[in-house]
Every structure is written in C-alpha cells, then in structure tokens.
Amino acid sequence: MEATREMLLACILGALPLLGFILWWWNEIWYAVPVKLRLWGTDMKLPPGHMGLPLLGELVTFLWYFKVRRRPDDFINSKRRKYGDGVGLYRTHLFGSPSIIACFPNVIKHVFQSHDAFILEWPNKDILGYNSLAVVQGKAHTRLRRFVVDAINKPASLRRIAALVQPRMVAALESWASIGKIRVRNETKKFTFQTIGILFASFEPGPLLDTMDELFHGLVQGLRAQPFKFPGTAYYHACQCRKKLEEIFREQLEIKKKNMEQDRNTEIDLMDGLMQMKDEEGNRLSDQEVLDNIVNLIVAGYETTAVASMWAMYYLAKYPDVLKRLREENIAINQMKKEGFITIEDVSKLNYTNKVVEETIRMANVAAIIFRLATREVEYKGYTIPKNWKVLLWIRYLHTNPENFDDPICFNPDRWNEAARPGTYQVFGGGHRICAGNMLARIELALFLHHLSIGYRWELINPDARMIYLSHPAPIDGVEVSISKI
C-alpha cells in the first residue's frame, strides 16, 4: 500500500512539469501554430509574442503591470525588451481573444485607414448594444454618425450646448466652494452626468439621475473586462447595470412617444432626435436602436469629459505656472464681455486655454486601448495579422512614449506650440470611426477651465497620492482638494 502511494505521488509530481508546459503553450499551439504552418515557406510571419494561459491569456501579466506594479507602460516596454521593436506589433491573448497589439504610430495609422480590413470590435459589445453607433457597420454606421455629428458637433449645436451647460457649471463650482473639501472625481462625474442627462434624454437632477450615474459607472467597469458572466465579475455586474438602465430609458421613451403624438414637431434632446430620425427610405429607428444608441452615446460623452476635467484640476494644482497663465488669459476675455457667458467663438480665441485642453486630454488617456477586428488576413511589413483576430491599438503608449513626446509625463501645454508628429496623437481615435463628439469634449473642457480659473483656487490634499489605472487612470484618492472662491 505504501509503495502504491509513493508511486502515485511520483506520477503526480512527474506530471506537473508536463502539465505546466501544456498550459503555458496551449494558446500558442491552438492559435499561433496553425497560422505558422500556413505561412511556412513564405516571407510572412506572425508578430513576436506569447499568448499566455488557456482562457486567461496574458490577463495576469496585464493586471500585474496595471494594478500591482502600477506601471502600465511597462506592459509594452517589456515586450519591446523581450522581442525587439520590429514594427510595433506583438501577438497576445487578451480580453477573451487571440490578438495583435499595435503600439507604434505608423502601424496604428495603417489600421485606422484600412477600415475595410479592420472593423471596430468591442470585446463586450452586448453592454453597449448591438445597434449602437460603436457596434454597427457600413450604411447603418454612416447614417447614425451623420445624425450624431449634426446633433452635437456642428457650430450651431455647440453654441446651444455652451449656453445650456455654463449655468450648470457655475452652480456646480459654487456648490464645491461652499462645501470646501471635495473629491473631484466624484463631483466631475456627478456634474457631467447631470449635463449629459439633460442634453441627451432630458433627465433633471434628482434621485433617478443619481441611480443612473451609479449604473453607468458599473457598466463602464465591464466594457474592457474579461467576459466571465457569473456573479462577482465586473462583466456580470455590467450586464445587470445595462438591463436596469434599459428599463429606465424604455420608460422615458414611452413618455416621449406620447408627447410626440400631441406635438409631432417636439425635439428637445438627442433621444427625441433619434426617435424622429429617418433613413433615405423614410424608415425610423426601432425602439431598441434608440435605446442602444442613447446608452452608447452617454458612455462616450460622460466618461471622457468627467475624467478629463478631473485631470485638469489635478495638473493645474501641480503646475502653478500653467494655472497662472491660464487664469490671466481667461480673466482678460471675461473682462471684455459686457454680459452673459462666453461663447464658442470666445473659446476659439483662448489660445493658451486650448493648449491646456489638448495637453490634459493627452495626459488623461481616457481611451487607453481601441479595439479592431481583422476581417481578412492582412500583411504589414513582413508580418501577418490573421483573419478574425482582434487588433488592440495601444493608444496610451503613443502619448507616453518619449520617442513621440519629449518628457511625456510632464504637463506642458507649450508643447502644442507645434503640432504633434503625425500619428502620435490619437486621443479620439482615427479614420472614419473617429469620436463623433471630439469637438464637444474639447469645448466642454475649455468652458470648465474658464469658469474654474477665473473664480476659484484649490489645493491637492494628497499631492503624492498613488495612481490607479483601471478602468481609467486616476489618483487613488479621486483627487481630493480644498477649494474656495478667489
């Protein structure tokens, strides 16, 4: 009996190295080897890299650099050290799929411009909605995009939005000063969500909007999460948040339908516009298409503006010389106004402010990774990107790589005295999928900087707070500040 146990233990211990070997190379054997065999005897090859463990892929390594070490750029730097620079392509397995990482300007630009070969493919597109602007392709995308751009990015729309949001900005800042001590991350989220709630679906501030804010926060946490749909995972929680949000919006949609029956010319917000939108054949969007796009557009507008506003306050507190110049420029234009708020035409004259806006967005890196799917096998400078593999455009690395920007971690608006080198600044994506609300985001941030700089002073309570990088970069304290009126 004793000999049997010893033999069994010896077999188990002997099998462990073999099991480890199989687990380590499983994804390589399953995904990479078939491609390599197909390319055998040709001049083409797969990009270098390793595809990690079954199911998880390189998730553990990704989390190690992003959550444990808090040095997210070293995820790419480690690949460059191990596999060489090449053309900025590396194979991996992340977010549930075999993938190719693209991290150099030229190859990212190539992917953006080859929109027939690389289509937008979110890893968890069911959270955004299968009918949303971020998910649909071809004519459906063109039709929706045209409407959204007209609704939020045209000069007339921006003028209306600027007039609507500024009183709310002023009220929010006054409220912050009356409290005296705030967490900027929480307050910019709350204010931005209230603004978008009005612009997109006519939701007034109150308990319902606060609930929706929490639900959208949960939804965003699951967008880039591993798609494990069981309780306790970010993806599962995001799906539950999505269901609850859809119920709220569906009720609002029914209310709007009744209002439109009484007044067919009613169009107050983006949801009204989506409900009345028609294609060339006179067909309207279905209820589900309206709901999917409202959820998608709120996600896109809400998180970008809130995170950028938080980082603006953080960096201006860290760089008092920048704040001094910003304040001087905005006080000067404010003194020229006899009455009312500034306009988008005034904003266009705020040269230094607009440089602060661009630098803030570059440093914020809200969209760290942009997803594409290869619709066919693509060759690029001797490397093959296999059909149906994901392409992970590592946008963050463009903005933090010292090869693209001098001293990239330094907040320096004056770097925008000259345009960035082509392909190195892609905060809103590129190609025909460039963010439809890019001008709206810039205008909102410029307006926020104007009212903040002319009327308030603030200090960081924890100037050396550690950083977190998932789901979005932020100081761990949410930028806690003391704030008061000047």
C-alpha positions in Angstrom: 0.0 0.0 0.0 2.8 2.4 0.9 4.6 1.6 -2.3 1.4 2.3 -4.3 1.0 5.7 -2.6 4.7 6.6 -3.3 4.3 5.6 -7.0 1.1 7.7 -7.3 2.9 10.7 -5.7 5.8 10.2 -8.0 3.5 10.1 -11.1 1.7 13.3 -9.9 5.0 15.1 -9.3 6.4 13.9 -12.6 3.2 15.1 -14.4 3.3 18.6 -13.0 6.1 19.9 -15.3 4.3 18.4 -18.3 1.0 20.0 -17.2 2.7 23.3 -16.7 4.3 23.0 -20.2 1.0 22.2 -21.8 -0.8 25.1 -20.0 2.0 27.5 -20.9 2.0 26.6 -24.6 -1.7 25.7 -25.1 -2.8 29.1 -26.6 0.4 29.1 -28.8 -0.4 25.6 -30.1 -4.1 26.3 -30.5 -4.0 29.7 -32.2 -0.4 30.5 -33.4 0.8 27.2 -34.7 -1.9 26.8 -37.4 -1.0 30.2 -38.7 2.7 29.5 -38.7 2.1 26.2 -40.6 0.1 28.1 -43.2 2.8 30.7 -43.6 5.6 28.0 -43.8 7.8 28.6 -46.8 6.5 32.2 -47.4 8.2 35.5 -46.5 5.5 36.3 -44.0 5.4 35.5 -40.2 3.3 36.2 -37.1 4.4 39.1 -35.0 6.5 38.0 -32.0 5.0 37.4 -28.6 3.4 34.8 -26.3 -0.3 34.1 -25.9 -0.4 33.1 -22.3 -2.6 30.6 -20.5 -5.8 29.0 -21.6 -8.8 31.3 -21.2 -6.8 33.9 -19.3 -4.2 34.5 -22.0 -1.9 37.3 -20.7 -4.5 38.7 -18.4 -2.3 38.0 -15.3 0.6 39.9 -16.9 -1.7 42.7 -17.9 -3.0 43.1 -14.3 0.5 42.8 -12.9 1.6 45.9 -14.7 -1.7 47.9 -14.5 -2.9 47.0 -11.0 0.0 45.7 -8.9 3.1 47.5 -10.2 1.1 50.5 -11.4 3.5 50.9 -14.3 1.1 50.3 -17.3 3.6 51.4 -20.0 6.0 48.7 -18.9 3.5 46.2 -20.3 4.6 47.3 -23.8 8.1 48.1 -22.8 8.6 44.5 -21.5 7.6 43.2 -24.9 10.0 45.6 -26.7 12.8 44.4 -24.5 12.0 40.7 -24.9 11.0 40.6 -28.6 12.6 43.8 -30.1 11.0 46.8 -31.6 10.2 45.4 -35.0 7.3 47.4 -36.5 5.3 47.7 -33.2 3.3 44.5 -33.5 3.1 41.8 -30.9 0.8 38.7 -30.6 -1.1 38.0 -27.4 -4.3 36.7 -26.0 -6.3 39.3 -24.1 -10.0 40.1 -23.3 -11.0 36.6 -24.4 -9.5 36.6 -27.9 -6.3 35.9 -29.8 -5.0 39.4 -30.6 -2.3 41.5 -32.1 -1.1 44.6 -30.1 -0.2 47.6 -32.3 1.7 50.3 -30.4 3.7 52.4 -32.9 2.3 55.4 -34.8 2.7 54.1 -38.4 1.0 50.7 -37.8 -1.8 52.3 -35.8 -2.4 54.8 -38.6 -2.4 52.0 -41.1 -5.1 50.2 -39.1 -7.3 53.3 -38.8 -7.0 54.0 -42.5 -7.7 50.4 -43.6 -11.3 50.4 -42.4 -12.4 47.7 -44.8 -9.8 45.3 -43.3 -10.2 46.3 -39.7 -13.6 47.0 -38.2 -14.4 48.3 -34.8 -15.0 45.4 -32.5 -15.6 46.0 -28.8 -14.8 42.9 -26.7 -18.2 43.2 -24.8 -20.4 44.8 -27.4 -23.6 43.5 -25.8 -23.0 46.0 -23.0 -23.0 48.9 -25.4 -25.8 47.4 -27.5 -25.7 45.6 -30.8 -27.5 48.5 -32.6 -25.3 51.3 -31.2 -23.0 53.6 -33.2 -19.9 51.9 -31.7 -21.0 48.5 -32.9 -22.9 48.8 -36.2 -21.1 48.7 -39.5 -21.5 50.0 -43.1 -24.5 52.1 -44.0 -26.1 51.8 -40.6 -23.0 53.4 -39.1 -22.8 56.2 -41.7 -26.5 57.0 -41.1 -26.2 57.2 -37.3 -22.9 59.0 -37.4 -24.2 61.8 -39.7 -27.0 62.4 -37.3 -24.9 62.4 -34.1 -22.3 64.7 -35.6 -25.0 67.2 -36.6 -26.6 66.9 -33.2 -23.5 67.6 -31.0 -20.6 68.7 -33.1 -21.8 71.3 -35.6 -21.3 75.0 -34.6 -25.0 75.7 -34.1 -25.3 72.7 -31.8 -22.2 73.6 -29.9 -23.5 77.2 -29.4 -26.7 75.8 -27.9 -24.9 73.3 -25.7 -22.4 76.0 -24.5 -25.3 78.2 -23.4 -27.1 75.3 -21.7 -24.1 73.9 -19.7 -22.5 77.1 -18.4 -25.1 78.0 -15.8 -24.8 74.4 -14.5 -21.0 74.6 -14.4 -21.2 77.8 -12.4 -23.7 76.3 -10.0 -21.6 73.2 -9.5 -18.4 75.2 -8.8 -20.2 77.4 -6.3 -21.5 74.3 -4.6 -18.0 72.8 -4.4 -16.6 76.0 -2.9 -19.4 76.1 -0.3 -18.5 72.6 0.8 -14.8 73.5 0.8 -13.4 70.0 0.5 -14.4 67.6 -2.3 -13.3 64.5 -4.3 -13.0 65.9 -7.8 -13.5 62.5 -9.4 -16.9 62.2 -7.8 -18.0 65.7 -8.4 -17.0 65.9 -12.0 -18.8 62.7 -12.7 -21.9 64.0 -11.0 -21.9 67.3 -12.8 -21.0 65.8 -16.2 -23.7 63.2 -15.9 -26.3 65.8 -15.0 -25.3 67.8 -18.0 -25.5 64.8 -20.4 -28.7 63.7 -18.8 -30.3 67.0 -19.9 -28.7 67.1 -23.3 -29.3 63.5 -24.3 -32.5 62.5 -22.6 -34.0 65.5 -20.6 -33.4 63.9 -17.2 -33.4 66.5 -14.5 -31.1 66.2 -11.4 -32.5 64.1 -8.7 -32.6 60.6 -7.2 -33.3 58.8 -10.5 -30.3 60.5 -12.2 -28.1 59.6 -9.2 -29.2 56.0 -9.6 -28.4 56.1 -13.3 -25.0 57.5 -12.5 -24.1 54.5 -10.4 -25.5 52.1 -13.0 -23.4 53.7 -15.8 -20.3 53.5 -13.5 -20.9 49.8 -13.2 -21.5 49.4 -16.9 -18.2 51.2 -17.8 -16.3 48.9 -15.4 -17.3 45.9 -17.6 -16.5 47.3 -21.0 -13.0 46.0 -21.2 -13.3 43.3 -18.5 -12.8 39.6 -19.2 -16.2 38.3 -20.4 -16.8 35.9 -17.5 -20.6 36.1 -16.9 -21.0 34.9 -13.4 -21.8 36.8 -10.1 -18.9 38.7 -8.7 -17.2 39.6 -12.0 -17.1 43.1 -13.5 -18.7 41.8 -16.7 -21.6 40.2 -15.0 -22.2 43.4 -12.9 -22.1 45.5 -16.1 -24.7 43.3 -17.8 -27.0 43.7 -14.8 -26.5 47.5 -14.9 -27.2 47.5 -18.6 -30.6 45.8 -18.0 -31.6 48.3 -15.4 -30.6 51.3 -17.5 -32.6 49.9 -20.4 -35.7 49.7 -18.3 -35.3 53.3 -17.2 -34.7 54.5 -20.8 -37.6 52.4 -22.2 -40.0 54.1 -19.7 -38.6 57.5 -20.8 -39.0 56.5 -24.4 -42.7 55.7 -23.9 -43.3 59.0 -22.3 -41.7 60.8 -25.2 -43.8 58.8 -27.7 -47.0 60.1 -26.0 -45.6 63.7 -26.1 -44.9 63.3 -29.8 -48.4 62.2 -30.5 -49.6 65.5 -29.1 -46.9 67.6 -30.8 -45.1 66.0 -33.8 -42.5 68.8 -34.0 -41.2 68.1 -30.5 -37.4 67.7 -30.4 -35.8 68.7 -27.2 -32.8 66.4 -26.8 -30.8 63.7 -28.5 -33.3 60.9 -27.8 -36.0 63.0 -29.4 -33.8 63.4 -32.5 -33.0 59.6 -32.6 -36.7 58.8 -32.4 -37.6 61.1 -35.3 -34.6 60.2 -37.4 -35.4 58.7 -40.9 -33.2 57.0 -43.5 -33.4 57.5 -47.3 -36.5 55.3 -47.5 -38.3 57.1 -44.6 -37.8 54.4 -42.0 -37.3 55.3 -38.4 -35.1 53.7 -35.9 -36.6 50.9 -33.8 -37.1 51.4 -30.1 -34.1 49.1 -29.4 -31.9 51.1 -31.8 -32.8 54.3 -30.0 -32.1 52.7 -26.6 -28.8 51.1 -27.6 -27.5 54.4 -29.0 -28.6 56.6 -26.1 -26.7 54.2 -23.7 -23.6 54.2 -26.1 -23.5 58.0 -26.5 -23.9 58.7 -22.8 -21.0 56.3 -22.1 -18.8 58.0 -24.7 -19.6 61.6 -23.6 -19.8 61.1 -19.9 -16.6 59.3 -19.0 -14.3 61.2 -21.3 -15.4 64.7 -20.1 -15.6 63.7 -16.4 -12.1 62.1 -16.4 -10.5 64.9 -18.4 -12.0 67.6 -16.0 -10.6 65.7 -13.0 -7.1 65.6 -14.5 -7.3 69.3 -15.4 -7.8 70.2 -11.8 -5.1 67.8 -10.7 -2.4 69.0 -13.1 -3.2 72.7 -12.7 -2.7 72.3 -8.9 0.6 70.6 -9.6 1.8 73.2 -12.1 1.0 76.7 -10.7 2.8 78.5 -13.5 0.4 76.9 -16.0 -2.6 77.9 -13.9 -1.3 81.5 -13.7 -1.1 81.8 -17.5 -4.5 80.1 -17.9 -6.1 82.4 -15.3 -4.6 85.6 -16.9 -5.9 84.7 -20.4 -9.4 83.8 -19.1 -9.7 86.9 -16.9 -8.8 89.1 -19.8 -11.5 87.7 -22.1 -14.0 87.7 -19.2 -13.4 91.4 -18.7 -14.2 92.1 -22.4 -17.6 90.5 -22.0 -20.2 93.1 -21.0 -22.8 90.5 -20.1 -23.6 86.8 -20.3 -21.4 83.8 -20.6 -18.6 83.3 -23.1 -19.4 81.7 -26.5 -17.7 79.1 -28.6 -16.3 82.0 -30.7 -14.7 83.3 -27.5 -13.3 79.9 -26.8 -11.6 79.8 -30.2 -9.6 82.9 -29.2 -8.3 81.3 -25.9 -5.1 80.1 -27.4 -3.3 79.0 -24.2 -6.5 77.5 -22.8 -6.9 75.3 -25.9 -3.3 74.1 -25.5 -4.1 73.2 -21.9 -7.2 71.3 -23.1 -5.1 69.3 -25.6 -2.4 68.5 -23.0 -5.0 67.5 -20.4 -6.6 65.1 -22.9 -3.2 63.7 -23.9 -2.2 63.0 -20.3 -5.6 61.7 -19.3 -5.5 58.8 -21.8 -9.2 58.0 -21.3 -9.2 55.6 -24.2 -6.1 53.6 -23.4 -6.9 50.8 -25.9 -9.1 50.9 -29.1 -10.3 47.6 -30.5 -10.5 46.4 -34.1 -11.2 43.1 -35.7 -9.3 41.8 -38.8 -12.0 40.9 -41.4 -9.3 39.2 -43.6 -5.7 38.2 -43.4 -3.6 41.4 -43.6 0.1 41.7 -44.4 2.1 44.6 -42.9 5.8 44.9 -43.5 6.6 41.2 -43.4 4.1 40.3 -40.7 0.7 38.7 -40.9 -2.4 39.8 -38.9 -4.7 36.7 -39.1 -8.3 36.9 -40.0 -10.8 37.1 -37.1 -8.0 38.1 -34.6 -8.5 41.2 -32.5 -6.2 44.2 -33.0 -5.5 46.1 -29.8 -4.5 49.7 -30.7 -2.5 50.7 -27.6 -3.3 54.4 -27.8 -2.0 55.2 -24.4 1.5 54.2 -25.4 1.5 56.7 -28.3 1.1 59.5 -25.7 3.5 58.3 -23.1 6.3 57.1 -25.3 9.3 59.5 -25.1 10.0 58.7 -28.7 6.8 60.5 -29.6 6.7 63.3 -27.0 9.6 64.9 -25.1 9.4 64.3 -21.4 5.9 62.8 -21.9 4.9 62.6 -18.2 5.5 66.4 -17.8 2.3 68.5 -18.1 3.5 71.0 -20.7 0.9 72.9 -22.8 3.6 74.7 -24.6 4.5 71.5 -26.5 1.4 72.4 -28.5 3.1 75.4 -30.0 3.8 72.9 -32.7 1.6 70.2 -34.0 2.3 66.6 -32.8 4.2 64.4 -35.2 1.7 62.6 -37.5 0.1 59.6 -35.9 1.3 60.2 -32.4 -1.8 62.0 -31.0 -4.9 59.8 -31.3 -6.9 60.6 -28.2 -10.2 60.4 -30.2 -9.2 57.5 -32.4 -8.8 57.9 -36.2 -10.2 57.1 -39.6 -13.9 57.2 -40.3 -14.5 56.0 -36.7 -13.0 59.0 -35.0 -15.1 60.0 -32.0 -18.2 61.9 -33.2 -18.1 64.1 -30.1 -14.5 65.2 -30.2 -15.3 68.9 -30.5 -18.0 68.8 -27.9 -15.5 67.2 -25.4 -12.9 70.0 -26.2 -15.5 72.8 -25.8 -16.9 71.5 -22.6 -13.4 71.2 -21.1 -12.5 74.7 -22.2 -15.6 76.2 -20.7 -15.0 74.3 -17.4 -11.4 75.7 -17.3 -12.6 79.2 -18.0 -15.1 79.3 -15.1 -12.7 77.4 -12.8 -9.7 79.6 -13.4 -11.4 83.0 -13.1 -13.2 82.3 -9.9 -11.6 79.6 -7.7 -8.4 78.5 -6.0 -7.8 74.9 -4.9 -5.1 72.7 -3.4 -4.4 69.0 -3.5 -4.9 67.4 -0.1 -2.8 64.3 -1.1 -0.4 65.6 -3.7 1.6 62.3 -3.7 -1.4 60.0 -3.9 -0.7 56.7 -5.7 -2.3 56.1 -9.1 -4.7 53.5 -10.3 -5.0 52.7 -14.0 -8.2 50.5 -14.3 -10.7 51.2 -15.6 -9.4 54.7 -16.1 -6.3 56.4 -14.8 -6.9 58.4 -11.6 -5.2 59.2 -8.3 -6.3 56.7 -5.7 -8.0 59.4 -3.6 -10.1 60.6 -6.6 -8.2 64.0 -6.4 -9.3 65.3 -3.0 -9.0 69.1 -2.9 -9.8 72.0 -0.7 -11.5 74.6 -2.9 -12.7 78.2 -2.3 -13.7 81.3 -4.2 -11.0 83.8 -5.1 
